[in-house]
Amino acid sequence: MRRAAEEVGRAAGFVDLLINNAAIYLKKPFTEANEFDADMARRTFDVNAVGPLLVTKHFLPLVLAGSGKKIINISSEAGSISQCWRSREYAYCMSKAALNMQSVILQHRVKDDGVKVLAIHPGWMRTEMGGADADLDPSESASGIVETIARNSAIDGPMYLDYTGKAWEW
Ligand SMILES: NC(=O)c1ccc[n+]([C@@H]2O[C@H](COP(=O)([O-])OP(=O)(O)OC[C@H]3O[C@@H](n4cnc5c(N)ncnc54)[C@H](OP(=O)(O)O)[C@@H]3O)[C@@H](O)[C@H]2O)c1
């Protein structure tokens, strides 16, 4: 991450929009509590919650040097505690709830620098993660996310939104 940020810094000197999108959904944690796999959960947490913060850590100076000043964490409805309906899928949901918390803490830290942080649920998409039966083509989700990012610049405005721009409860 550090080397990637150094390279972008040399090539461009700034980043207007940082999007943390990568995540994993390991099938084994899709289990009941008595089958919970701690190693899989740690891997999930590492990629989905720790990874985005590491990227942000190394790219933040470039975001501060840019004029767009936005950091987007691609979250999930699965990270909402108040809207949770599941009785399994611990690891993925816990990792996205942690990503949401990270987004709020980061927003507090960077608000005086004029940086807006968003946590966006992209919808259920037909990707490797979402599967063939999902509702959305990823391009539809991506277009909605671009519009949602453009429309939500106010630092004190909503932070947890879906790809249609609808605000979610944490
Ligand atoms: N699909 C859905 O229905 C859905 C619903 C809610 C939220 N989301 C969220 O939307 C985002 C995109 O999901 P998706 O459906 O596109 O997932 P996906 O089809 O599984 O693709 C995940 C992407 O993340 C990358 N990635 C995974 N681990 C990585 C790592 N350690 N380092 C670098 N890259 C890594 C993968 O790269 P490689 O291909 O190189 O492995 C791949 O490009 C994720 O944050 C996901 O949690 C998806």
The ligand as an SDF file (V2000), in Angstrom:
LIG
                    3D

 48 52  0  0  0  0  0  0  0  0999 V2000
  -21.9030   -8.3640   -4.8820 N   0  0  0  0  0  0  0  0  0  0  0  0
  -22.8090   -7.9580   -4.0070 C   0  0  0  0  0  0  0  0  0  0  0  0
  -24.0070   -8.2890   -4.1050 O   0  0  0  0  0  0  0  0  0  0  0  0
  -22.4010   -7.0430   -2.8730 C   0  0  0  0  0  0  0  0  0  0  0  0
  -23.3970   -6.6840   -1.9380 C   0  0  0  0  0  0  0  0  0  0  0  0
  -23.0500   -5.8100   -0.9160 C   0  0  0  0  0  0  0  0  0  0  0  0
  -21.7600   -5.3040   -0.8460 C   0  0  0  0  0  0  0  0  0  0  0  0
  -20.8150   -5.6910   -1.7610 N   0  0  0  0  0  0  0  0  0  0  0  0
  -19.4830   -5.1130   -1.6500 C   0  0  0  0  0  0  0  0  0  0  0  0
  -19.1330   -4.5360   -2.9040 O   0  0  0  0  0  0  0  0  0  0  0  0
  -17.7070   -4.5980   -3.0820 C   0  0  0  0  0  0  0  0  0  0  0  0
  -17.3960   -5.2650   -4.4070 C   0  0  0  0  0  0  0  0  0  0  0  0
  -17.8860   -6.5930   -4.3220 O   0  0  0  0  0  0  0  0  0  0  0  0
  -17.9620   -7.5640   -5.5940 P   0  0  0  0  0  0  0  0  0  0  0  0
  -19.3330   -8.1010   -5.6220 O   0  0  0  0  0  0  0  0  0  0  0  0
  -17.3940   -6.9100   -6.8170 O   0  0  0  0  0  0  0  0  0  0  0  0
  -16.9910   -8.7200   -5.0880 O   0  0  0  0  0  0  0  0  0  0  0  0
  -16.1530   -9.7820   -5.9520 P   0  0  0  0  0  0  0  0  0  0  0  0
  -16.8470  -10.0910   -7.1970 O   0  0  0  0  0  0  0  0  0  0  0  0
  -15.8460  -10.9150   -5.0200 O   0  0  0  0  0  0  0  0  0  0  0  0
  -14.8200   -8.9690   -6.2510 O   0  0  0  0  0  0  0  0  0  0  0  0
  -14.0090   -8.5810   -5.1670 C   0  0  0  0  0  0  0  0  0  0  0  0
  -12.8200   -7.7980   -5.6740 C   0  0  0  0  0  0  0  0  0  0  0  0
  -11.9940   -7.5050   -4.5370 O   0  0  0  0  0  0  0  0  0  0  0  0
  -10.6600   -7.8600   -4.8600 C   0  0  0  0  0  0  0  0  0  0  0  0
   -9.9400   -8.3020   -3.6670 N   0  0  0  0  0  0  0  0  0  0  0  0
  -10.3320   -9.2190   -2.7510 C   0  0  0  0  0  0  0  0  0  0  0  0
   -9.4050   -9.3650   -1.7930 N   0  0  0  0  0  0  0  0  0  0  0  0
   -8.3890   -8.5220   -2.1080 C   0  0  0  0  0  0  0  0  0  0  0  0
   -7.1380   -8.2160   -1.4940 C   0  0  0  0  0  0  0  0  0  0  0  0
   -6.7510   -8.8040   -0.3560 N   0  0  0  0  0  0  0  0  0  0  0  0
   -6.3520   -7.2960   -2.0960 N   0  0  0  0  0  0  0  0  0  0  0  0
   -6.7410   -6.7000   -3.2350 C   0  0  0  0  0  0  0  0  0  0  0  0
   -7.9130   -6.9480   -3.8660 N   0  0  0  0  0  0  0  0  0  0  0  0
   -8.7300   -7.8520   -3.3000 C   0  0  0  0  0  0  0  0  0  0  0  0
  -10.7860   -8.9980   -5.8580 C   0  0  0  0  0  0  0  0  0  0  0  0
   -9.6050   -9.0580   -6.5940 O   0  0  0  0  0  0  0  0  0  0  0  0
   -9.1760  -10.4630   -7.3090 P   0  0  0  0  0  0  0  0  0  0  0  0
  -10.1900  -10.7160   -8.3480 O   0  0  0  0  0  0  0  0  0  0  0  0
   -7.8200  -10.1420   -7.8370 O   0  0  0  0  0  0  0  0  0  0  0  0
   -9.1840  -11.4770   -6.2210 O   0  0  0  0  0  0  0  0  0  0  0  0
  -11.9770   -8.5480   -6.6860 C   0  0  0  0  0  0  0  0  0  0  0  0
  -11.5670   -7.6490   -7.6940 O   0  0  0  0  0  0  0  0  0  0  0  0
  -17.1760   -5.3420   -1.8550 C   0  0  0  0  0  0  0  0  0  0  0  0
  -16.7400   -4.4280   -0.8910 O   0  0  0  0  0  0  0  0  0  0  0  0
  -18.4010   -6.1090   -1.3530 C   0  0  0  0  0  0  0  0  0  0  0  0
  -18.3090   -6.4220    0.0240 O   0  0  0  0  0  0  0  0  0  0  0  0
  -21.1210   -6.5430   -2.7620 C   0  0  0  0  0  0  0  0  0  0  0  0
  1  2  1  0
  2  3  2  0
  2  4  1  0
  4  5  1  0
  4 48  2  0
  5  6  2  0
  6  7  1  0
  7  8  2  0
  8  9  1  0
  8 48  1  0
  9 10  1  0
  9 46  1  0
 10 11  1  0
 11 12  1  0
 11 44  1  0
 12 13  1  0
 13 14  1  0
 14 15  2  0
 14 16  1  0
 14 17  1  0
 17 18  1  0
 18 19  2  0
 18 20  1  0
 18 21  1  0
 21 22  1  0
 22 23  1  0
 23 24  1  0
 23 42  1  0
 24 25  1  0
 25 26  1  0
 25 36  1  0
 26 27  1  0
 26 35  1  0
 27 28  2  0
 28 29  1  0
 29 30  1  0
 29 35  2  0
 30 31  1  0
 30 32  2  0
 32 33  1  0
 33 34  2  0
 34 35  1  0
 36 37  1  0
 36 42  1  0
 37 38  1  0
 38 39  2  0
 38 40  1  0
 38 41  1  0
 42 43  1  0
 44 45  1  0
 44 46  1  0
 46 47  1  0
M  CHG  2   8   1  16  -1
M  END
$$$$
